[in-house]
C-alpha cells in the first residue's frame, strides 16, 4: 500500500475519532447526567447507563479515543514531515526564529499534556445529590391557594378565603457519630478499593449496603460516588463499624 492510501486511511480514522469524541462529550454532559442533575430531573437516585456503561466508563473511553487521536495526529505529521518542514520555513524566516518557535511549541505541548498531574486542586465539602435537590426545591416561592368555603357553612356571596402559605420543612437525615469507632477514617479522595483493603471488607459489601450498582468501579473516588449516588461519608463509617463488630 502506497503512502497516499495510508494518508487517506489515517485522515478518515481521525475524522471518525473526532466525531466520536464530540458525541461522547455530549452523551456525558446532557444524557448520562451527574447525581445532582439526576435528582432534579427524576426526583430520586437513579442509575443511568448506556450499553451497560455509566458516565464514568464512557469518560474513560472518551479519554482513550482522545489519546488515539493524538497518536494518529503525530503519525500524520511524520508522514507529511517534508511538507511540514517546508511550510514551517516559509512561515518563519531565520534559523534562530525557527528554533525559538519550535522550543516554544514543544514546551507548550508538554505543559498542556502533563499539567493535571502537577496542579493542586481545592477540596470543598459539598451537599449530596439528594440535599441539593431539596435545596433547589425549597427555593421555589410558595403561593397562596384560594379555596371556596363549603356552602353549608358560609352564606351565599361570601368572599373566597385565602389560606396561608404552608411551609414545608425537609427533615435532614443526621447521623449519630458517638457509636462509631474514632479510628475509622473515610475521606472523599479515597477510592472504594482503598477502604476495602484498609478495613479488609469486600467491595461488594459496600456496594450492597450503599445501594450502588455492580458496575461501579473500585477505582472511583468516594467523593465522586457520594455526589453521584447521594450517600454520606458517615454511612460508610457506620458500615465499617458494624462490619468489624
PyMOL commands that set and color helices and strands:
alter all, ss='L'
color gray80, all
select helices_A, chain A and resi 3-31+35-42+55-79+81-91+95-117+129-138+192-198+203-210+222-229+233-244
alter helices_A, ss='H'
color red, helices_A
select strands_A, chain A and resi 146-147+161-162
alter strands_A, ss='S'
color yellow, strands_A
deselect
rebuild
show_as cartoon
